[in-house]
Amino acid sequence: MFYTHTCGELNIKNAGQKVTLCGWVQRSRDLGGMTFIDLRDRYGIAQLVFNMEADKALCEKARSLGREYVISASGIVMERSNKNKNLPTGEIEIQVEKLEVLNPSKTPPFTIEDHSDGGDDLRLKYRYLDLRRTINKNNLIMRHQVARAVREYLDGQKFIDIETPFLIKSTPEGARDFVVPSRMNPGQFYALPQSPQTFKQLLMVAGFDRYYQLVRCFRDEDLRADRQPEFTQIDCEMAFVEQEDVLQMFEGMVKHVFRKVKNTELPVFPVMKYEDAMRLYGCDKPDLRFGMPIIELNDIIKGKSFKVFDDAEMIGGICVSGASEYTRKQLDDLTDFVKRPQVGAAGMVYIRHLPDGSFKSSVDKFYNAADLEKICTHTGAAEGSLLLILAGNKNKTRSALSALRLEMGARLGLRKKEDYKPLWITDFPLLEYNEEDKRYYAMHHPFTSPRPEDIPLLQENRDLSKIKASAYDLVINGTEIGGGSIRIHNRRLQESMFRAIGLSKEEAEQKFAFILNAFEYGAPPHGGIAFGFDRFCSMMIANEDYIREFIAFPKNNAGRDMMLDAPSEITAEQLRELSLETKREK
Amino acid sequence: MFYTHTCGELNIKNAGQKVTLCGWVQRSRDLGGMTFIDLRDRYGIAQLVFNMEADKALCEKARSLGREYVISASGIVMERSNKNKNLPTGEIEIQVEKLEVLNPSKTPPFTIEDHSDGGDDLRLKYRYLDLRRTINKNNLIMRHQVARAVREYLDGQKFIDIETPFLIKSTPEGARDFVVPSRMNPGQFYALPQSPQTFKQLLMVAGFDRYYQLVRCFRDEDLRADRQPEFTQIDCEMAFVEQEDVLQMFEGMVKHVFRKVKNTELPVFPVMKYEDAMRLYGCDKPDLRFGMPIIELNDIIKGKSFKVFDDAEMIGGICVSGASEYTRKQLDDLTDFVKRPQVGAAGMVYIRHLPDGSFKSSVDKFYNAADLEKICTHTGAAEGSLLLILAGNKNKTRSALSALRLEMGARLGLRKKEDYKPLWITDFPLLEYNEEDKRYYAMHHPFTSPRPEDIPLLQENRDLSKIKASAYDLVINGTEIGGGSIRIHNRRLQESMFRAIGLSKEEAEQKFAFILNAFEYGAPPHGGIAFGFDRFCSMMIANEDYIREFIAFPKNNAGRDMMLDAPSEITAEQLRELSLETKREK
């Protein structure tokens, strides 16, 4: 080893010891006859001190070091006269006797500080420098801790980590596959897995009743902000289980991880049906750190000649306590917010229930004090409350109210950073009808089982929209962390499912013969779940949904690796060997 | 849960308990009024018993079950009258009161027994059934245990598990890359990593001084027996270390894994230089479970008018104790063995030093008793020994002697299954000259550092064949388990290396700009190692080198997934989106 200690571990107890440290020059200061250098490694920062009087040559050598030089320094640990209580090593410094430059450094293109001055693409190009910043370093260390805690829990529950293949068969259903041309079989391709879904089911058929894997998945989707073409999943499956067993097992896992990594005890996870989530929060991943549920107002608010309401399929409101004194400007701001294309409301109506018991609204022309009081009583809008109301098409209004609710939660500081409110969403629809393609799609994926009571509908291919799935999502603070289902384990039922999503018998056979066959050789009942590991880390560590910060070498929003400059052209020889031609000119 | 207990956990202490088990019907026997079913799950086998007198309908239902049916059975745990001491559950049986068929099964295409009657491709096609066989199931469970022990050790040594990308840039050097066409960038491709080599080095530059990953790697090589196009590596890297530090750290890891998984204490790993391994064992991965080193005989055996020896660049022999009484047939067999094309010797000479002190050889015409005695004394071939001698070109003779030595070790039962003899091979040549391509190739890879004393040779681009590398392989029982090196961390030296292997400045820049640049921003000295995880498991668990048995869903020797039928054609739509044309007709 080049070192005896790391830069983070020395303290007053080491005083008098002779040590050798290695690391990077974080900064240096010359104070008269003294030079101080902050030496940084993964574990912390130690202060090196050089004295002009004691050793002029050495001190001058120290003064010649630039930022990010890699050095080795040997010397004696001394108690500092000027202690820094904010630093674990702040009580000591190293009086250096020997200094070696292991590698010099050019001046970095941006500062290696918590708040860097580098732009996104520049920092991605020099990701190895960006990762030296404490915040990024800690993100990856925490990610490792999350992975450890996940494995610890699942290993303890007798799950077996089994690796599944990456070079598989293309069976696109929903997202696009990335494909890999086969040199040995001209004209044929492997595909990279969008998830190991069918493999984990086959492992259940093979009898490995509890499987998990932290596994890379690939989706060639049109990119948008913070989507990565490759991402990591905590992928799990269990045999001989019902939905409740899966929920309990993975509630346990998430609690274990929070306990181990954040020293946080999570509450019991409530279970909410999809229908209730849509009705109460306007979306299937509600942030439960605050209340403010949607109140449906159709029955109470129509019939007062206010055309906007009378014509609306749905009128809904949220009641914001303590906000009755919102100013005109604040209310205009909110109106602008709901009219944004991403939110999509046509306008907003408010009713202020003032502390003195009176009412003011933006629709006083149509509703008198008694009407307003009735509405406030219905919604529980006590004195001091502000009622915000949107109207229109049902789905759009729910979605807009959901956005408004989140905005109000944020404005009022109700979405607290260290507060975690997980919940399960269950009873999703099995199928979604797509108006454009005139066909049904599986809402989760085509291996999801209907709820037992709805199996006949699928078998008989009727009332498809009404079928509920044995599917569940785990949501924390408004972010979907994971999702899964009880699977179909019967060939006939699987064939019904393929039929429902418009796959012909031939297509089903061509794509999925292996799993249809497997179901005929003693497939046990089974179910599972997959967590988006990058997103899980992002939520757990920072309580935010910005996954790129938790990936060592992410791609930019155009799917490009700025550091490697990939994708890139390959040689004519490579193309020839693969029997491929590219058609770039088109 | 569908079950209260697993099939492996019940014993006499559970007698009288009411339990529910789930599993597969392994076999059933009708004995007069009784029916016995062996029910199998991942954890073991439990005996179910049905009594015709007690419940005729139930017993008949039991008799209707076929092999591999999935069932659930509830009943009372009873002490057996006829105990089976070979089975953990052999003291009890379950008197079944309720039986449910969870899924029937067609008759499997081969028997689910330790010795199956299915051929290779058939078992791969139905891999989910093949994996039900105890031996395959146990292989995957052991693989999981090996992975756990590896992680446990490395986590304890402060290594951080960091995931590196799979969609990277094609920089073929040696083996071929698998490539992935980019839909968003027509004509451009990602490549799948052959190893995360450059990424782990960049992580060292980033300051993560100890990294590891169990990571999939991809090589599009011409396939041969037991090569997989995708394989898993235990990939590790450390900063601020010298070769000795790496050897110690990973000797510790391998010992830890053997201790945890096999309850075996390995001896200290000896270190052997490449040159010595080649001289003594004729190869760079000697099996040290037995001696029988190669003895060079040039000085002692030439000059007796035996042309074959006199003309040979090298004459070498191995001395086989206790084999002097080998029969003519046995010796002919060995001669046939060494003449096989894979071994490649022209012939074999033997000298038998008989128990009575006399000598017999196949070259008695040229060597008298005194000559033979001299040779035997020189080689230490005591009475009762057999000396086997090959001659010819030096490299070929060494290689043939190595094969002969392994063959003799096997014939004499010296390669014992539960005996593990690890060693490090060090001081490999840095470069190998390829006569065909008229250029040097890196023997490990182009990021390997020369031994410090040989750096000037590389810088000055001279005596390239003489340069030794700071590289090391871990060998156990004749199989290379892992290999690594101290890396170059200086841009100029890296450029010298690229020059030595015939990469122009432009090519080096085009392929490796990112790492050359990284070396200019404070790259620390670093080194690492990678273990072939599939091979490691194969060696550890079975002490054999047949990796396919330790992979859940392997491909066959033609790189084809027989179960999925991959690779396969993709749709015209997929090709169009990727701006690709295939040239199958050529």
Interface residues (C-beta under 8 A of the other chain):
Chain A: M1 F2 Y3 C22 W24 R40 D41 R42 E68 Y69 V70 S72 L102 N103 P104 S105 K106 P108 Y126 R127 Y128 L129 L131 R132 K137 L140 I141 R143 H144 A147 R148 R151 D155 I160 D161 I162 E163 T164 P165 F166 L167 I168 K169 S170 P172 R176 D177 F178 V179 V180 P181 S182 R183 M184 N185 P186 G187 Q188 F189 Y190 A191 L192 F199 L202 L203 V205 A206 G207 F208 D209 R216 F218 D220 L223 P229 E230 T232 A239 F240 V241 E242 D245 H489 N490 A513 F514 N517 A518 F519 E520 Y521 G522 A523 P524 P525 I551 A552 F553 K555 A558 G559 R560 D561 M563 L564 D565 A566 P567 S568 E569 I570 Q574 E577 L578 S579 L580 E581 T582 K583 R584 K586
Chain B: M1 F2 Y3 C22 W24 R40 D41 R42 E68 Y69 V70 S72 L102 N103 P104 S105 K106 P108 Y126 R127 Y128 L129 L131 R132 K137 L140 I141 R143 H144 A147 R148 R151 D155 I160 D161 I162 E163 T164 P165 F166 L167 I168 K169 S170 P172 R176 D177 F178 V179 V180 P181 S182 R183 M184 N185 P186 G187 Q188 F189 Y190 A191 L192 F199 L202 L203 V205 A206 G207 F208 D209 R216 F218 D220 L223 P229 E230 T232 A239 F240 V241 E242 D245 H489 N490 A513 F514 N517 A518 F519 E520 Y521 G522 A523 P524 P525 I551 A552 F553 K555 A558 G559 R560 D561 M563 L564 D565 A566 P567 S568 E569 I570 Q574 E577 L578 S579 L580 E581 T582 K583 R584 K586
